[in-house]
Amino acid sequence: MLYWTGVALGPAAWAVNLQTVYTLAHFTCEKARMDGTVLGIILAIVSLLGTLISARAISRSANAEWADAEGGVPRTFMAWLGAGSGVIFALAIANQVAAALLISPCLR
């Protein structure tokens, strides 16, 4: 299950961040709030946590590949994919946080 963690946590964190920022945009315009920024930072950390878990699964499975008759290639591929997608989605969340900090939510 550790192989899929980065694949699942990155997109899930990005989706939660995107929907929450759109939901809070109206309330942020009425009163200056930093809820979306704080949530974005927390969700970027969650995405990077999925990356670290997938990376740990990669390093842990390196020794197990020698004992596995099929080589463990699909699991290792999913772990690498999870590590990469976790980083990409963390960067997407950081980009959205930067945009939220630079652009006024009242400009619609």
Backbone as a chain_set.jsonl record, in Angstrom:
{"seq": "MLYWTGVALGPAAWAVNLQTVYTLAHFTCEKARMDGTVLGIILAIVSLLGTLISARAISRSANAEWADAEGGVPRTFMAWLGAGSGVIFALAIANQVAAALLISPCLR", "coords": {"N": [[0.814, -1.206, 0.0], [2.081, 1.175, 0.472], [3.256, 1.959, -1.86], [1.367, 3.235, -3.425], [0.802, 5.56, -2.103], [1.954, 8.155, -2.63], [0.878, 8.561, -5.155], [-1.795, 8.821, -4.587], [-2.072, 10.765, -2.489], [-0.999, 13.237, -3.424], [-2.64, 14.238, -5.73], [-5.092, 14.267, -4.354], [-4.677, 16.116, -2.283], [-4.213, 18.408, -3.809], [-6.713, 18.681, -5.083], [-8.428, 19.133, -2.912], [-7.318, 21.532, -1.99], [-7.763, 23.24, -4.214], [-10.612, 23.31, -4.441], [-11.275, 24.327, -1.933], [-10.054, 26.846, -1.917], [-11.49, 28.123, -3.958], [-13.986, 28.081, -2.747], [-13.587, 29.665, -0.473], [-13.025, 32.128, -1.57], [-14.991, 34.139, -1.867], [-15.519, 34.856, 0.801], [-13.015, 35.699, 1.588], [-12.697, 38.012, 0.169], [-14.482, 39.758, 1.386], [-13.439, 40.079, 3.939], [-10.143, 40.384, 5.004], [-8.4, 37.462, 5.03], [-6.32, 34.702, 5.917], [-6.765, 32.039, 5.616], [-6.875, 30.309, 3.371], [-4.246, 30.374, 2.476], [-2.797, 29.255, 4.601], [-3.992, 26.728, 4.682], [-3.248, 25.836, 2.137], [-0.459, 25.624, 2.399], [-0.306, 23.611, 4.343], [-1.485, 21.494, 2.918], [0.328, 21.225, 0.819], [2.476, 20.245, 2.235], [1.351, 17.817, 3.009], [1.178, 16.589, 0.507], [3.911, 16.371, -0.093], [4.583, 14.659, 1.952], [3.377, 12.29, 1.093], [5.068, 11.862, -1.054], [7.474, 11.34, 0.287], [6.8, 8.972, 1.618], [6.354, 7.246, -0.544], [8.929, 7.321, -1.624], [10.328, 6.102, 0.418], [9.257, 3.571, 0.228], [10.364, 2.862, -2.196], [13.108, 2.679, -1.585], [12.992, 0.702, 0.328], [12.046, -1.463, -1.093], [14.11, -2.084, -2.755], [15.932, -4.064, -1.912], [14.168, -6.177, -1.75], [13.522, -6.737, -4.36], [15.405, -8.47, -5.37], [14.772, -10.865, -4.197], [12.239, -11.388, -5.127], [10.466, -13.239, -7.537], [9.431, -12.156, -9.888], [10.65, -9.748, -10.0], [9.567, -7.384, -8.973], [8.897, -5.134, -10.429], [6.442, -3.7, -11.277], [5.503, -2.642, -8.826], [7.651, -1.058, -8.003], [7.69, 0.77, -10.095], [5.226, 2.089, -9.655], [5.8, 3.234, -7.201], [7.87, 5.03, -7.881], [6.414, 6.635, -9.632], [4.551, 7.665, -7.833], [6.241, 9.135, -6.136], [7.199, 11.075, -7.905], [4.804, 12.325, -8.801], [3.824, 13.33, -6.429], [5.634, 15.386, -5.84], [5.207, 17.044, -8.054], [2.497, 17.791, -7.699], [2.705, 19.093, -5.253], [4.201, 21.299, -6.036], [2.301, 22.466, -7.725], [0.338, 23.186, -5.883], [1.829, 25.009, -4.365], [2.183, 26.956, -6.308], [-0.461, 27.835, -6.615], [-0.874, 28.912, -4.074], [0.982, 30.996, -4.102], [-0.152, 32.552, -6.135], [-2.546, 33.226, -4.892], [-1.605, 34.841, -2.873], [-0.539, 36.98, -4.275], [-2.495, 38.038, -5.986], [-5.449, 39.884, -5.727], [-8.407, 38.64, -4.191], [-10.752, 39.885, -4.77], [-10.921, 40.676, -7.373], [-12.863, 39.914, -9.666]], "CA": [[0.0, 0.0, 0.0], [2.943, 2.351, 0.507], [3.611, 2.35, -3.215], [0.304, 4.076, -3.968], [0.556, 6.722, -1.24], [2.26, 9.392, -3.348], [-0.046, 8.697, -6.271], [-3.114, 9.205, -4.062], [-2.073, 11.962, -1.639], [-0.725, 14.457, -4.193], [-3.846, 14.762, -6.385], [-6.156, 14.529, -3.374], [-4.351, 17.381, -1.608], [-4.431, 19.486, -4.769], [-8.153, 18.841, -5.299], [-8.987, 19.771, -1.709], [-6.858, 22.916, -1.981], [-8.438, 23.991, -5.27], [-12.015, 23.523, -4.102], [-11.367, 25.17, -0.744], [-9.704, 28.221, -2.293], [-12.645, 28.67, -4.674], [-15.08, 28.276, -1.788], [-13.257, 30.757, 0.447], [-12.721, 33.373, -2.284], [-16.008, 35.143, -1.563], [-15.348, 35.303, 2.183], [-11.733, 36.381, 1.679], [-12.877, 39.343, -0.396], [-15.184, 40.581, 2.366], [-12.572, 40.335, 5.084], [-8.811, 39.826, 4.727], [-8.154, 36.23, 5.782], [-5.202, 33.901, 5.428], [-7.12, 30.623, 5.761], [-6.506, 29.582, 2.166], [-2.791, 30.267, 2.419], [-2.382, 28.277, 5.612], [-4.447, 25.419, 4.213], [-2.415, 25.466, 1.001], [0.851, 25.197, 2.902], [-0.504, 22.314, 4.99], [-1.738, 20.479, 1.893], [1.593, 20.994, 0.109], [3.243, 19.357, 3.115], [0.725, 16.491, 2.895], [1.607, 16.038, -0.773], [5.309, 15.984, 0.049], [4.607, 13.487, 2.828], [3.125, 11.159, 0.202], [6.305, 11.649, -1.801], [8.447, 10.69, 1.164], [6.373, 7.595, 1.869], [6.648, 6.484, -1.76], [10.385, 7.194, -1.739], [10.74, 5.09, 1.395], [8.872, 2.279, -0.354], [11.355, 2.557, -3.236], [14.35, 2.224, -0.962], [12.728, -0.54, 1.044], [11.825, -2.559, -2.028], [15.313, -2.352, -3.551], [16.445, -5.363, -1.497], [13.146, -7.193, -1.974], [13.475, -7.08, -5.784], [16.28, -9.601, -5.631], [14.125, -12.081, -3.721], [10.991, -11.569, -5.852], [10.669, -13.964, -8.791], [9.064, -11.289, -11.005], [11.468, -8.545, -9.961], [8.923, -6.269, -8.282], [8.937, -3.97, -11.309], [5.251, -2.842, -11.231], [5.438, -1.915, -7.548], [8.684, -0.024, -8.022], [7.224, 1.799, -11.028], [4.188, 2.878, -8.988], [6.447, 4.036, -6.158], [8.523, 6.149, -8.553], [5.35, 7.505, -10.124], [4.011, 8.354, -6.662], [7.206, 10.132, -5.672], [7.215, 12.176, -8.868], [3.545, 13.072, -8.831], [3.711, 14.081, -5.18], [6.409, 16.619, -5.99], [4.541, 17.907, -9.042], [1.29, 18.374, -7.113], [3.137, 20.051, -4.232], [4.543, 22.522, -6.766], [1.047, 23.079, -8.193], [-0.282, 23.822, -4.719], [2.648, 26.186, -4.045], [1.861, 27.949, -7.329], [-1.765, 28.41, -6.281], [-0.697, 29.745, -2.875], [1.656, 32.218, -4.539], [-1.126, 33.368, -6.863], [-3.511, 33.753, -3.923], [-0.955, 35.91, -2.127], [-0.205, 38.122, -5.129], [-3.66, 38.578, -6.677], [-6.574, 40.145, -4.831], [-9.554, 37.795, -4.498], [-11.912, 40.709, -5.136], [-10.867, 40.961, -8.804], [-13.588, 38.93, -10.473]], "C": [[0.856, 1.268, 0.0], [3.305, 2.842, -0.884], [2.619, 3.359, -3.787], [0.115, 5.383, -3.194], [0.833, 8.04, -1.955], [1.324, 9.644, -4.504], [-1.398, 9.208, -5.779], [-3.086, 10.533, -3.312], [-1.849, 13.256, -2.42], [-1.963, 15.022, -4.877], [-4.979, 15.068, -5.413], [-5.91, 15.851, -2.659], [-4.583, 18.56, -2.543], [-5.918, 19.746, -4.982], [-8.814, 19.525, -4.11], [-8.583, 21.238, -1.668], [-7.608, 23.753, -3.014], [-9.886, 24.298, -4.902], [-12.17, 24.442, -2.892], [-11.037, 26.623, -1.075], [-10.852, 28.873, -3.059], [-13.816, 28.931, -3.736], [-14.826, 29.482, -0.893], [-13.033, 32.099, -0.245], [-13.721, 34.475, -1.951], [-15.81, 35.713, -0.158], [-14.034, 36.052, 2.374], [-11.831, 37.793, 1.135], [-13.544, 40.282, 0.614], [-14.277, 40.987, 3.522], [-11.231, 39.667, 4.8], [-8.547, 38.635, 5.643], [-7.022, 35.472, 5.137], [-5.493, 32.406, 5.517], [-6.677, 29.793, 4.562], [-5.006, 29.38, 2.044], [-2.281, 29.214, 3.393], [-2.785, 26.873, 5.181], [-3.604, 24.936, 3.037], [-1.044, 24.975, 1.428], [0.743, 23.826, 3.56], [-0.708, 21.217, 3.953], [-0.518, 20.228, 1.022], [2.491, 20.069, 0.926], [2.671, 17.942, 3.069], [1.146, 15.819, 1.589], [3.06, 15.585, -0.723], [5.475, 14.793, 0.994], [4.324, 12.22, 2.024], [4.34, 10.828, -0.638], [7.329, 10.916, -0.954], [8.079, 9.246, 1.454], [6.638, 6.726, 0.647], [8.15, 6.292, -1.946], [10.923, 6.167, -0.75], [10.383, 3.696, 0.886], [9.839, 1.877, -1.458], [12.619, 2.002, -2.601], [14.159, 0.908, -0.221], [12.577, -1.717, 0.093], [13.051, -2.879, -2.864], [15.902, -3.711, -3.19], [15.451, -6.479, -1.798], [13.059, -7.604, -3.443], [14.327, -8.303, -6.098], [15.63, -10.906, -5.218], [12.839, -12.392, -4.491], [11.252, -12.232, -7.201], [10.373, -13.085, -10.008], [9.827, -9.97, -10.997], [10.851, -7.354, -9.273], [8.821, -5.016, -9.122], [7.66, -3.13, -11.249], [5.142, -2.041, -9.932], [6.465, -0.791, -7.512], [8.289, 1.112, -8.965], [6.176, 2.687, -10.372], [4.783, 3.74, -7.881], [7.172, 5.235, -6.765], [7.502, 7.148, -9.091], [4.735, 8.307, -8.977], [4.951, 9.426, -6.148], [7.228, 11.337, -6.613], [5.944, 12.997, -8.865], [3.319, 13.841, -7.533], [4.454, 15.395, -5.24], [5.712, 17.573, -6.954], [3.286, 18.555, -8.449], [1.622, 19.323, -5.968], [3.539, 21.373, -4.883], [3.297, 23.232, -7.304], [0.335, 23.795, -7.049], [0.496, 25.084, -4.336], [2.394, 27.308, -5.05], [0.523, 28.615, -7.039], [-1.684, 29.297, -5.04], [-0.028, 31.058, -3.249], [0.69, 33.137, -5.291], [-2.142, 33.982, -5.904], [-2.905, 34.896, -3.105], [-0.735, 37.159, -2.973], [-1.427, 38.802, -5.746], [-4.803, 38.744, -5.673], [-7.76, 39.261, -5.194], [-10.787, 38.599, -4.928], [-11.947, 41.044, -6.63], [-11.557, 39.868, -9.587], [-14.499, 39.611, -11.439]], "O": [[0.392, 2.324, -0.431], [3.626, 4.016, -1.065], [3.004, 4.242, -4.554], [-0.674, 6.229, -3.614], [0.014, 8.956, -1.885], [1.004, 10.792, -4.813], [-2.071, 9.953, -6.49], [-3.991, 11.35, -3.483], [-2.459, 14.275, -2.098], [-2.315, 16.177, -4.636], [-5.739, 16.014, -5.617], [-6.845, 16.624, -2.452], [-5.094, 19.597, -2.119], [-6.342, 20.9, -5.055], [-9.664, 20.398, -4.285], [-9.403, 22.098, -1.348], [-8.043, 24.864, -2.71], [-10.331, 25.437, -5.043], [-13.1, 25.247, -2.84], [-11.683, 27.535, -0.558], [-11.157, 30.045, -2.838], [-14.555, 29.899, -3.916], [-15.75, 30.236, -0.588], [-12.866, 33.114, 0.432], [-13.331, 35.628, -1.771], [-15.922, 36.922, 0.044], [-13.943, 36.938, 3.224], [-11.117, 38.683, 1.597], [-13.207, 41.463, 0.684], [-14.351, 42.112, 4.016], [-11.191, 38.504, 4.398], [-8.478, 38.775, 6.864], [-6.793, 35.592, 3.933], [-4.569, 31.593, 5.495], [-6.157, 28.69, 4.73], [-4.548, 28.342, 1.566], [-1.437, 28.388, 3.046], [-1.998, 25.934, 5.306], [-3.281, 23.751, 2.952], [-0.527, 24.008, 0.868], [1.606, 22.972, 3.357], [-0.16, 20.123, 4.094], [-0.343, 19.114, 0.529], [3.181, 19.213, 0.372], [3.426, 16.97, 3.087], [1.435, 14.622, 1.567], [3.4, 14.528, -1.255], [6.411, 14.008, 0.843], [4.959, 11.19, 2.248], [4.617, 9.66, -0.909], [7.976, 9.98, -1.422], [8.957, 8.386, 1.527], [7.098, 5.592, 0.783], [8.595, 5.227, -2.375], [11.872, 5.444, -1.055], [11.137, 2.746, 1.098], [10.111, 0.691, -1.644], [13.139, 0.972, -3.032], [15.079, 0.092, -0.156], [12.938, -2.843, 0.434], [13.038, -3.854, -3.615], [16.332, -4.444, -4.08], [15.855, -7.609, -2.073], [12.578, -8.694, -3.75], [13.999, -9.08, -6.995], [15.898, -11.948, -5.816], [12.395, -13.54, -4.507], [12.161, -11.827, -7.927], [11.0, -13.254, -11.053], [9.659, -9.157, -11.906], [11.557, -6.381, -9.006], [8.672, -3.925, -8.572], [7.776, -1.907, -11.173], [4.73, -0.882, -9.953], [6.172, 0.307, -7.04], [8.527, 2.282, -8.664], [6.227, 3.909, -10.513], [4.32, 4.857, -7.648], [7.099, 6.339, -6.225], [7.705, 8.36, -9.011], [4.434, 9.49, -9.134], [4.509, 10.509, -5.766], [7.27, 12.482, -6.163], [5.994, 14.226, -8.92], [2.686, 14.897, -7.543], [3.964, 16.412, -4.748], [5.637, 18.775, -6.696], [3.04, 19.74, -8.674], [0.878, 20.276, -5.736], [3.253, 22.444, -4.347], [3.247, 24.462, -7.333], [-0.206, 24.885, -7.234], [-0.104, 26.111, -4.017], [2.392, 28.483, -4.681], [0.387, 29.828, -7.198], [-2.357, 30.326, -4.97], [-0.427, 32.117, -2.766], [0.713, 34.354, -5.106], [-2.553, 35.129, -6.084], [-3.617, 35.813, -2.694], [-0.741, 38.273, -2.449], [-1.402, 40.005, -6.003], [-5.08, 37.849, -4.876], [-8.095, 39.135, -6.372], [-11.763, 38.02, -5.404], [-12.916, 41.639, -7.1], [-10.893, 38.98, -10.121], [-15.194, 38.944, -12.206]]}, "num_chains": 1, "name": "protein.A"}
